[in-house]
Amino acid sequence: MAPIAGTLLLGGCGGEPPAPPAKPPTPVTAPAVPAPGATGAAAMRPLDPGAGPVLPPLAYEARNRRDPFSPIALTAETKGINVTAAKLVGIIQGPRGALALVEGADGVGYILKIGDALGNGRVTGITGTTVTFAVSAQPGQGPASVTLRLVLD
């Protein structure tokens, strides 16, 4: 057994040079990104030169749609709903106090608690059948109070 082990040990120590270490991978450079606001589309080049031909430039066709990359300009701010045009739909007694269910003139519903703002008013009180708003002051007038009553059919 000893002669076989010795042969294997000495056989592995031959005079051949060891294999050279593997070359590090070549870094892949990303394609140049066009500057913002540049007009026209540049041709896209694949990351790997052997991946295929150069891709044609892309062009956006709106087809009666807004360009998703163009900035949005708001024309006018909405003032919100007017409390006097709102309707009290219901009152809910929750674990943290009463909640008022209010419907705006546009049909959108709101769940409000004391201190919440709605349009031009702020909720100051909620009872079993009413909700009271402190309405912001109009020019030439002092602050006003608006009370909405629950209509029971």
C-alpha positions as CSV (number, residue, x, y, z in Angstrom):
1,M,0.0,0.0,0.0
2,A,2.8,2.4,0.8
3,P,4.3,2.1,-2.7
4,I,1.0,2.9,-4.3
5,A,0.5,6.0,-2.1
6,G,4.0,7.1,-2.8
7,T,3.5,6.8,-6.6
8,L,0.3,8.8,-6.5
9,L,1.9,11.5,-4.4
10,L,5.0,11.8,-6.5
11,G,3.0,11.5,-9.8
12,G,1.0,14.6,-8.9
13,C,4.1,16.7,-8.4
14,G,5.1,16.6,-12.0
15,G,7.1,19.4,-13.7
16,E,4.1,20.8,-15.5
17,P,3.3,24.5,-14.7
18,P,0.0,25.2,-13.0
19,A,-2.9,26.5,-15.2
20,P,-3.0,30.3,-15.5
21,P,-5.7,32.1,-13.4
22,A,-9.0,33.0,-15.2
23,K,-9.2,36.4,-16.8
24,P,-11.4,38.9,-15.0
25,P,-14.6,39.6,-17.0
26,T,-14.5,42.7,-19.2
27,P,-16.6,45.5,-17.9
28,V,-19.7,46.2,-19.9
29,T,-20.5,49.9,-20.5
30,A,-24.1,51.1,-20.6
31,P,-25.3,53.0,-23.6
32,A,-25.2,56.8,-23.3
33,V,-28.4,58.3,-22.0
34,P,-29.6,61.3,-24.0
35,A,-29.8,64.6,-22.1
36,P,-33.3,65.7,-20.8
37,G,-35.0,67.8,-23.3
38,A,-33.1,66.5,-26.3
39,T,-35.1,66.1,-29.4
40,G,-35.2,63.0,-31.5
41,A,-34.5,59.4,-30.4
42,A,-31.0,58.0,-30.5
43,A,-30.4,54.4,-31.7
44,M,-30.1,52.0,-28.9
45,R,-27.0,49.8,-28.9
46,P,-27.1,46.4,-27.2
47,L,-24.8,45.9,-24.2
48,D,-23.2,42.9,-25.7
49,P,-21.7,43.6,-29.2
50,G,-22.4,40.0,-30.2
51,A,-26.1,40.2,-29.1
52,G,-27.4,41.5,-32.5
53,P,-27.8,44.5,-34.7
54,V,-28.4,48.0,-33.5
55,L,-32.0,48.7,-32.6
56,P,-33.9,51.4,-34.5
57,P,-34.8,54.6,-32.7
58,L,-38.2,54.6,-30.8
59,A,-40.8,57.3,-31.4
60,Y,-43.8,58.0,-29.3
61,E,-47.1,58.2,-31.1
62,A,-49.8,60.0,-29.0
63,R,-52.9,58.8,-30.9
64,N,-55.1,61.3,-29.0
65,R,-53.5,60.5,-25.7
66,R,-51.4,62.7,-23.4
67,D,-47.6,62.2,-23.5
68,P,-46.8,60.6,-20.2
69,F,-43.4,62.2,-20.1
70,S,-44.5,65.8,-20.6
71,P,-45.0,67.9,-17.4
72,I,-48.5,68.5,-16.2
73,A,-49.6,72.1,-15.8
74,L,-52.5,72.8,-13.6
75,T,-54.7,75.5,-15.0
76,A,-56.7,76.5,-11.9
77,E,-57.1,75.3,-8.3
78,T,-60.4,74.0,-7.1
79,K,-61.8,75.7,-4.1
80,G,-63.4,72.6,-2.7
81,I,-67.0,72.1,-1.8
82,N,-69.2,74.7,-0.1
83,V,-70.5,73.5,3.3
84,T,-73.9,75.2,2.7
85,A,-74.4,73.0,-0.4
86,A,-73.6,69.8,1.5
87,K,-76.2,67.4,2.9
88,L,-76.0,65.4,6.2
89,V,-76.7,61.8,5.4
90,G,-76.1,60.1,8.7
91,I,-74.5,60.1,12.2
92,I,-72.4,57.1,13.4
93,Q,-71.5,56.7,17.1
94,G,-68.0,55.3,17.1
95,P,-65.7,54.2,20.0
96,R,-63.9,57.6,19.8
97,G,-67.0,59.8,19.4
98,A,-69.6,60.6,16.8
99,L,-68.9,60.7,13.1
100,A,-70.9,62.6,10.5
101,L,-71.6,61.2,7.1
102,V,-71.8,64.3,4.7
103,E,-72.5,64.2,1.0
104,G,-71.2,67.1,-1.1
105,A,-73.1,68.7,-4.0
106,D,-71.0,66.6,-6.4
107,G,-72.3,63.4,-4.8
108,V,-69.0,62.5,-3.1
109,G,-69.4,61.3,0.5
110,Y,-67.2,62.3,3.5
111,I,-66.8,60.8,7.0
112,L,-66.0,63.6,9.4
113,K,-65.1,63.9,13.1
114,I,-64.8,67.1,15.2
115,G,-61.9,69.2,14.0
116,D,-62.0,67.9,10.3
117,A,-62.1,70.5,7.5
118,L,-64.5,70.2,4.6
119,G,-64.4,72.8,1.8
120,N,-64.8,76.2,3.4
121,G,-65.7,75.0,7.0
122,R,-64.4,73.0,9.9
123,V,-66.5,70.6,12.1
124,T,-67.1,72.1,15.5
125,G,-69.8,69.8,16.9
126,I,-71.7,66.7,16.1
127,T,-75.0,65.7,17.9
128,G,-77.4,62.8,17.2
129,T,-79.2,64.7,14.4
130,T,-76.9,67.7,13.5
131,V,-73.4,68.6,12.5
132,T,-72.1,72.2,13.0
133,F,-69.4,73.8,10.9
134,A,-67.4,77.0,11.6
135,V,-67.3,78.6,8.1
136,S,-64.3,80.7,7.1
137,A,-64.8,84.4,7.2
138,Q,-66.1,86.1,4.0
139,P,-64.8,89.6,3.1
140,G,-66.7,92.1,5.1
141,Q,-68.2,89.5,7.4
142,G,-67.1,87.8,10.6
143,P,-66.8,84.0,11.0
144,A,-70.1,82.2,10.6
145,S,-71.6,78.9,11.8
146,V,-73.5,76.5,9.6
147,T,-75.6,73.6,11.0
148,L,-76.7,70.7,8.8
149,R,-79.7,68.7,10.0
150,L,-80.3,65.0,9.4
151,V,-83.5,64.5,7.4
152,L,-85.3,61.4,8.6
153,D,-87.8,60.0,6.1
